[in-house]
Amino acid sequence: MAKSTSRLEGITAMVTGSSSGIGRAVALQLATEGAKAVICVDVRPGLAQPRSNEDALPTHEVIQSRHGNEAAAFMQCDISVEEDGRGETLGVANVMRNIAELTGRIDVLVNCAGIGLFGYPLHETSLEIWQKQMDVCATGSFLMMKHSIAQFLKQEPDQNGSRGSIVNISSIGAKYGLRGCGAYCAAKAALLAVSRSAAVDYAAQGIRINVILPGYIQTPMLQPVLDDRETHAGFEEYLNSSIPAGRLGQPRDIAGAAVWLASSAESAYVTGSTFTIDGGFTAV
């Protein structure tokens, strides 16, 4: 069994979008850093089309294989729906009730779930595309925040005065224009705005809410763009030459920051803050 550290010893964390990319990296890192339980929340437990044998195993099963069966669970959820999902897929309210009953306490929410409908200038963006983007990146994250905060308020503060921590994964697109990504940028900007407002509302109750703005991260969301050499010829080369760090980001680059923000011992006085992690791309 893999060795864990004790940075997050005893906490229960939820991660949306946990099946791939940044969400998967965050969930695995939370477990490695000592979380008692990591609840993986997504529409499916694993990638629909895994690119490697390592990706083929669902995130919660990887955690269980490394840290024991009690260290993780999977909740199938459509985060854009508040009450009733479809079939075995639950809405947010039901998932939150199930998690609270299962664990008794929720300490951390990391909102990683997202979709990227790229390549649509605004005059070619249908209402359907706009709404899909908003449903997941804005509405879904809002619903997870709403129900997590309601649970946090029922809980006693921990030894560091924290009732709970929320880490929202937005994007540099929330603050900077990205070509052909109007709906995506708008949804991520909405997430940034509601996070800052909620941070002010709940700081006195010991609830911290912070936002990470990743740059170009090598994930299953970005990979199809990089692979499409016909439509996006030279794009990867452009990024590698334009990012001062000289490379695309990796999901682990975001996971480390998320773990720090999750820790009430290490970031107790941090709320309403925004962290850009982009290899220097937006500093140029």
N, C-alpha and C positions, 0 to 999 in steps of 0.2 A: 504494500500500500504506500502511496506517495506521501512524503513528509509535508506537513503544513506548518506555516508560521503562526504566530498568535496575534498578529496585528488586529484582526477582526474576530477574535475568539468570542464565540457565543452568540453572534448576531444572526438574524435571518434576513436574507436579501432576496428581492425579486428582480429579475432582469427580463424586460420585454425584447423581442427580436433576438432571442437567445440562440436560435438555431444556426446562425451563421455570422460571419463578419465580426464587427465590433461587439455585438451582443454576446456572441460565443466566447470571444476573448475575455470580455469582462466577467462573464459567469465563471469561467475556468479560473481566472485570477482571484476572484472573491473566495472561491473554495480553497485555493492554494494559500491564501492569506489567513485562513482559519475560520471562515464563516461556518456556523453550525449547520445551516441549511441554505441552499441556493435554490430558489423556485424559478424554474425556467418557463417563461410564458411566451407562447408563439402560436401561430395558426397550424403549424405542424412541428413535430419533434426534431426533424432533421431537414437537410437540404433536399429539394426535389430532384436535383441533378448534382450529386456530389462529384467534385473534381479529383478526389483522391480517396484512398482507403481510410485515411485519418478523418476526413470529413464525413464519411459514411455513417459513423456512429453518432447518434444523437448526443447533444451536449450533456444532458442530465445523466446519461449512461456513462459518459467519459468521467464525469465527476464521481459517480458512484463506484466506478472501477478503481479510481485513485484514492478515494477518501471514505468509502463505505456507503451502504445503501441509504442511510439516514441523511447523507450529506446533500442530497438533491432530489427534486421531484419535478415533474412536468405538468403544466396546466395548459390545455388547449383553449385558446381564447382569440376571439376577434375583438381587438381593442377599440375598434370604431363603433362597437355596439355596447350600449350601457347595460341593458337588462338581459334579453333573451338572444342567444346566438342561434346557430343552425346546427341540428344534429348533435354531435358530440362537442361542437365548438361553442363554448360559453361566452356570454357577455361579461363585461368588466365587473359589474356588481356581484354576480354570482361567483366569479373567480376569486374576488377579494374576500367574500364570505368564506369560501372553502379554504383559502390560505390561512385566514385568521383562526378558523377552527382547527386546522391541521397543526399550526405552529404556536398559537397563543399570542404571539407578538411578531410584528414586522418592523424591522429597524431601517431598512434601506430599499429604495426603489431606484433602479437605473433604467430609464426609458431609452432603449436603443432601437425599437421597432421603427422601420421606415421603408418607404419605397421611393425609387427615383425614376420618374417618367421624364427622361431627358430628350433634348433635340426638338423641342417645340417652341418656335418663336411665338409671341403672344397672339398674333393674329391667326395662328394655326392651332392654338390650344383650345380644345373642345371643353365644354362645361363638364363632361364626364371625366376628362383627364384632370381638370382643376379639382373636381370634387374628390376623386380617388386620392389625390395627393394630400388634400386637406384632411380627409377622413382618417388617414393613418398618422401622418406626421404632426398634425395639429389636434384634431378632435380626439384621436386615440390617446395621445399623451396627456391631454387635458383630463380625460376620464380616469386614466390611471392615477394621475395626481390627485384628483378630487376624492377618489375613494381611499387612496393611501393616506391622505391627510386626515380624513375622517377617522381612520383607524389609529393614526398617530395620536390624535387628540384624546383618545380613550386610554392611552398608555401612560404610565409613570415615566418621568425622565430617567435616563441611565445615569451612571456615576459622573458623566461629563455634562449633564444637564440636557441631553438630547432625547427628544421623543422620536425623532426620525430624520433621515436625510434623503433627499431626492436629487439625483444627478440626471439631467436631461441632455441627451446627445442631439445637438442641433447641427449646424454646419457653418462654414465660412460664408455660405450663400445667404445666411440670415443678415449679413452686414455688407456683403460685396456682391456685385452683379456677376452672374455666371451665364454665359451665352446659352440660349435655348432652354433655360431652366426657370422661367418665371413662376410657374406654379410651385415648383419645389422650393425656390427661394422664399416665396410668400409664406408657405407652410412652416418652414424652418424659422422665419422671422416671427411668426405668430407664437411659436413655441418659446422663443427667446423672450418675447414681451410678457407672456403670461407667467413665465418662470420668475421674472424680476418682480412683477406685481405680487405674486404669491409669497415670494421671499420676504417682502415688506409686511405682508399681512400676518405671517405666522412666526416671525423671528422671536417675538416675545414668548411664544409658547414652546420654544425649544425645537422648532422644526426648521431645518436648513434646506435651501433649494439653490442649486448652482447649475451652470450650463457649460458644456464643453462644445467648442466649435471646431470640429475636425476639418482639415483640408482634404487633399486627395489621398484617400486611403485605399489600399489594394484589397478590395472586398468583392464578394459576388455581385454586389450592386454596380460597382465600377467596371468589373472585368469585361462585360459585354461591350462596353464602349471602347476599351483598350483593344479588344479582339477584332472589332469591326474596322479593319484597315482600309476598307473602301470608303466608308462614310467619314471616318475619323483618321484619315491618313496623317501620320506624323504626330498624333496627339500625345502619345506616351513619351516620345522623344522631346516634344515641347515641354511637357511637365518636368521631366528629369533635368532639363537644362534651365528651367525657370525657377525650380525650387532650390533655394540656397543650400539646403541639406544634401542635394544631389540625388535624391531618391523619392519614390512614393512612400507614404506612410504605411505602417503595418498596424493591424488591429491592436497588437500589444502596446503600441505607442499611446493609444487612447486608454487602454485598460489600466495602466499604471496610475493615471490621473484620476480615473473613476474610483479606484480603490482608496486613494488618499482622501478624496471628497467623501467617501462612504464612512471613513473612520472618524468617530466623534472625538477620539483622543487626539488625533493629529490635525483636524481641521474644524475644531469646535467654534471658532470665531469667523468662519468663512460662510457667508450666505449672500445671495443676490449677485454673485460674481460670475464672470464670463472668462473662460480659458480657451484661447486659440492655440490649437496644436496642428501646425501645418508645415513644419520644416522651414519656416521663414517666408513662405509664399506670399503672404499678405503684407509682409514688412518691406518688400521691394518697392 
